[in-house]
Amino acid sequence: MKVLVINAGSSSLKYQLFDMNGEQVLAKGLCERIGIDGHITHTPLLEGKQVFDEDVPLPDHQAAIAIVMEKLMSPESGVIADKSEIKAVGHRVVHGGEHFSASSLIDENVLQGIQDCVPLAPLHNPANITGITACQAVLGNNVPQVAVFDTAFHQTMPRHAYTYAIPYDYYEKHKIRRYGFHGTSHRYVADRAAEMLGRPLEELKLISCHMGNGSSVCAIDGGKSVDTSMGFTPLAGVPMGTRSGDIDPSIIEFLTEKEGLTVKEVLNILNKKSGVLGVSGVSSDFRDLGKAASSGNELAALALEEFYYGVSKYIGAYAVAMGGVDAIIFTAGIGENGATEREAICKNLGVIGLKLDPEKNKVRGKQVDVTAEGSKGRVLVIPTNEELVIARDTLEIVAD
């Protein structure tokens, strides 16, 4: 069965086409600047097929899906003969709130549930809905579509972990609570860790560190998320590329008064101009920060140290919360490729018995055990694959 995986943003649309017989990616691509002018990069992964990388008019997401289908079927860059070969579509949906604790076949009720979560994710869920409706328009209503939610994995968190210490009425009225994100990634690497360790996932206490421009740490006990660093929004947790992570909320009021800013302007600063970019003044890219720090830039070095400290602090807290840890996992762009970052974080973990081998750690983008001899727990590097999880969930739901 061929499954198309869609990740729709407000002005972009990423996609991968899988042949689930062998879980092979046949093609992948990105539509950009939707509603502005338009550009598509389409990469077929079959021998003899050509990459298509050009500007094309993309007035809306429906036009983007239409051009994706055209490229998937074209003689030069196509990998299928007809769109009828696509038997199902899986969509990444950022926020499922408390409505969804698992992936779901999309019908009117599910679509309404995604719509109901728009106030919780005003930038993401409307784009996800647009991607769903665009696929319905181009592929027809007979092709089943599945929603895979970033938040679903964290719906197993206990009440004391997701409830904020604010008047409980606000939770009851507005559903203000910790939701967590990157759940699809955390779920994937937890499964892979169990395979690497040769033990049932249900027996393991794992800490997954998804480290990219957005980063989150997740405590996974017996295969279930029991706590995670991101909260009501992805702004909470460790310092990130441009996001502040955890701060005293009174800072917001203080800045509105001292800088003459609105609350919305302050939140924009905390989301887009803070994190390692805000501290360093150099970049949100950790490669740039590493170079700057090596050249003597003290603020770049400080930004990196804040990130290392923040991640290691959450690891320590979650080891306590679970009563131990069998393995920590590094994943996503920085986690998979940043040997320096992994080593710096693990230097702080000797107190809980975790040690990294610097020689084994000299890898990029590979699944590998980098544990040092004498470590009380394992240190694993596992490249994430959220698209494969979406494709697998879609196949499982459609096949039922």
Solvent accessible surface area in square Angstrom, and as a share of the most:
residue,aa,sasa,rsa
1,M,83,0.37
2,K,44,0.19
3,V,0,0.00
4,L,0,0.00
5,V,3,0.02
6,I,0,0.00
7,N,37,0.19
8,A,5,0.04
9,G,23,0.22
10,S,89,0.57
11,S,42,0.27
12,S,35,0.22
13,L,0,0.00
14,K,109,0.46
15,Y,6,0.02
16,Q,33,0.15
17,L,0,0.00
18,F,2,0.01
19,D,30,0.16
20,M,17,0.08
21,N,128,0.66
22,G,69,0.66
23,E,65,0.29
24,Q,86,0.38
25,V,37,0.21
26,L,10,0.05
27,A,0,0.00
28,K,90,0.38
29,G,15,0.14
30,L,49,0.24
31,C,0,0.00
32,E,67,0.30
33,R,116,0.42
34,I,9,0.05
35,G,53,0.51
36,I,114,0.58
37,D,75,0.39
38,G,2,0.02
39,H,41,0.18
40,I,0,0.00
41,T,42,0.24
42,H,0,0.00
43,T,34,0.20
44,P,10,0.06
45,L,80,0.40
46,L,62,0.31
47,E,179,0.80
48,G,75,0.73
49,K,74,0.31
50,Q,113,0.50
51,V,90,0.52
52,F,43,0.18
53,D,80,0.42
54,E,92,0.41
55,D,111,0.58
56,V,22,0.13
57,P,116,0.73
58,L,2,0.01
59,P,94,0.59
60,D,71,0.37
61,H,13,0.06
62,Q,91,0.41
63,A,28,0.22
64,A,0,0.00
65,I,0,0.00
66,A,48,0.37
67,I,25,0.13
68,V,0,0.00
69,M,5,0.02
70,E,89,0.40
71,K,20,0.09
72,L,0,0.00
73,M,65,0.29
74,S,19,0.12
75,P,112,0.70
76,E,95,0.43
77,S,4,0.03
78,G,3,0.03
79,V,20,0.11
80,I,12,0.06
81,A,90,0.70
82,D,69,0.36
83,K,83,0.35
84,S,72,0.47
85,E,53,0.24
86,I,2,0.01
87,K,103,0.44
88,A,0,0.00
89,V,0,0.00
90,G,0,0.00
91,H,3,0.01
92,R,64,0.23
93,V,0,0.00
94,V,7,0.04
95,H,1,0.00
96,G,0,0.00
97,G,1,0.01
98,E,65,0.29
99,H,108,0.48
100,F,22,0.09
101,S,82,0.53
102,A,61,0.47
103,S,23,0.15
104,S,23,0.15
105,L,86,0.43
106,I,18,0.09
107,D,77,0.40
108,E,153,0.68
109,N,121,0.62
110,V,16,0.09
111,L,42,0.21
112,Q,98,0.44
113,G,6,0.06
114,I,0,0.00
115,Q,87,0.39
116,D,70,0.36
117,C,1,0.01
118,V,28,0.16
119,P,106,0.67
120,L,29,0.14
121,A,7,0.05
122,P,85,0.54
123,L,129,0.64
124,H,73,0.33
125,N,0,0.00
126,P,51,0.32
127,A,6,0.05
128,N,5,0.02
129,I,25,0.13
130,T,51,0.30
131,G,0,0.00
132,I,0,0.00
133,T,56,0.32
134,A,6,0.04
135,C,0,0.00
136,Q,52,0.23
137,A,60,0.47
138,V,25,0.15
139,L,19,0.09
140,G,28,0.27
141,N,132,0.68
142,N,148,0.76
143,V,27,0.16
144,P,41,0.26
145,Q,10,0.04
146,V,0,0.00
147,A,0,0.00
148,V,2,0.01
149,F,5,0.02
150,D,2,0.01
151,T,0,0.00
152,A,9,0.07
153,F,27,0.11
154,H,0,0.00
155,Q,39,0.17
156,T,65,0.38
157,M,6,0.03
158,P,46,0.29
159,R,151,0.55
160,H,157,0.70
161,A,19,0.14
162,Y,33,0.12
163,T,44,0.26
164,Y,63,0.24
165,A,117,0.91
166,I,74,0.38
167,P,83,0.52
168,Y,84,0.32
169,D,81,0.42
170,Y,91,0.35
171,Y,28,0.11
172,E,102,0.46
173,K,134,0.57
174,H,104,0.46
175,K,80,0.34
176,I,47,0.24
177,R,6,0.02
178,R,49,0.18
179,Y,1,0.00
180,G,0,0.00
181,F,9,0.04
182,H,27,0.12
183,G,1,0.01
184,T,5,0.03
185,S,0,0.00
186,H,0,0.00
187,R,75,0.27
188,Y,23,0.09
189,V,0,0.00
190,A,1,0.01
191,D,62,0.32
192,R,67,0.24
193,A,0,0.00
194,A,10,0.08
195,E,111,0.50
196,M,51,0.23
197,L,25,0.13
198,G,67,0.64
199,R,100,0.36
200,P,72,0.45
201,L,33,0.16
202,E,129,0.58
203,E,104,0.47
204,L,1,0.00
205,K,59,0.25
206,L,0,0.00
207,I,0,0.00
208,S,0,0.00
209,C,0,0.00
210,H,16,0.07
211,M,1,0.00
212,G,11,0.10
213,N,94,0.48
214,G,14,0.14
215,S,1,0.01
216,S,1,0.00
217,V,1,0.00
218,C,0,0.00
219,A,0,0.00
220,I,0,0.00
221,D,48,0.25
222,G,21,0.20
223,G,17,0.17
224,K,120,0.51
225,S,0,0.00
226,V,35,0.20
227,D,31,0.16
228,T,0,0.00
229,S,0,0.00
230,M,1,0.00
231,G,0,0.00
232,F,62,0.26
233,T,50,0.29
234,P,32,0.20
235,L,27,0.14
236,A,26,0.20
237,G,3,0.03
238,V,1,0.01
239,P,26,0.16
240,M,0,0.00
241,G,0,0.00
242,T,28,0.16
243,R,63,0.23
244,S,19,0.12
245,G,3,0.03
246,D,86,0.45
247,I,62,0.32
248,D,85,0.44
249,P,103,0.65
250,S,71,0.46
251,I,69,0.35
252,I,38,0.19
253,E,109,0.49
254,F,113,0.47
255,L,45,0.22
256,T,28,0.16
257,E,122,0.55
258,K,137,0.58
259,E,112,0.50
260,G,67,0.64
261,L,49,0.24
262,T,79,0.46
263,V,86,0.50
264,K,166,0.70
265,E,79,0.36
266,V,0,0.00
267,L,67,0.33
268,N,59,0.30
269,I,54,0.27
270,L,12,0.06
271,N,51,0.26
272,K,120,0.51
273,K,120,0.51
274,S,16,0.10
275,G,6,0.06
276,V,1,0.01
277,L,53,0.26
278,G,41,0.39
279,V,48,0.28
280,S,7,0.04
281,G,64,0.62
282,V,62,0.35
283,S,18,0.12
284,S,34,0.22
285,D,44,0.23
286,F,15,0.06
287,R,168,0.61
288,D,60,0.31
289,L,0,0.00
290,G,29,0.28
291,K,146,0.62
292,A,19,0.15
293,A,27,0.21
294,S,103,0.66
295,S,101,0.65
296,G,57,0.55
297,N,55,0.28
298,E,146,0.66
299,L,97,0.48
300,A,0,0.00
301,A,46,0.36
302,L,87,0.43
303,A,1,0.00
304,L,15,0.07
305,E,97,0.43
306,E,66,0.30
307,F,0,0.00
308,Y,18,0.07
309,Y,129,0.49
310,G,7,0.06
311,V,0,0.00
312,S,9,0.06
313,K,111,0.47
314,Y,39,0.15
315,I,0,0.00
316,G,21,0.20
317,A,52,0.41
318,Y,9,0.04
319,A,8,0.06
320,V,121,0.70
321,A,72,0.56
322,M,13,0.06
323,G,66,0.64
324,G,28,0.27
325,V,24,0.14
326,D,40,0.21
327,A,0,0.00
328,I,0,0.00
329,I,0,0.00
330,F,0,0.00
331,T,0,0.00
332,A,9,0.07
333,G,43,0.41
334,I,20,0.10
335,G,0,0.00
336,E,22,0.10
337,N,47,0.24
338,G,10,0.10
339,A,28,0.22
340,T,97,0.56
341,E,18,0.08
342,R,0,0.00
343,E,55,0.25
344,A,22,0.17
345,I,0,0.00
346,C,8,0.05
347,K,153,0.65
348,N,69,0.36
349,L,3,0.02
350,G,45,0.43
351,V,139,0.80
352,I,48,0.24
353,G,9,0.08
354,L,2,0.01
355,K,99,0.42
356,L,20,0.10
357,D,32,0.16
358,P,69,0.43
359,E,122,0.55
360,K,101,0.43
361,N,2,0.01
362,K,141,0.60
363,V,34,0.19
364,R,154,0.56
365,G,37,0.36
366,K,132,0.56
367,Q,72,0.32
368,V,39,0.22
369,D,40,0.21
370,V,0,0.00
371,T,14,0.08
372,A,20,0.15
373,E,169,0.76
374,G,61,0.59
375,S,24,0.15
376,K,173,0.73
377,G,6,0.05
378,R,95,0.35
379,V,0,0.00
380,L,0,0.00
381,V,0,0.00
382,I,1,0.00
383,P,37,0.23
384,T,35,0.21
385,N,49,0.25
386,E,44,0.20
387,E,56,0.25
388,L,15,0.08
389,V,8,0.05
390,I,6,0.03
391,A,0,0.00
392,R,99,0.36
393,D,17,0.09
394,T,0,0.00
395,L,53,0.27
396,E,113,0.51
397,I,41,0.21
398,V,38,0.22
399,A,74,0.57
400,D,146,0.76
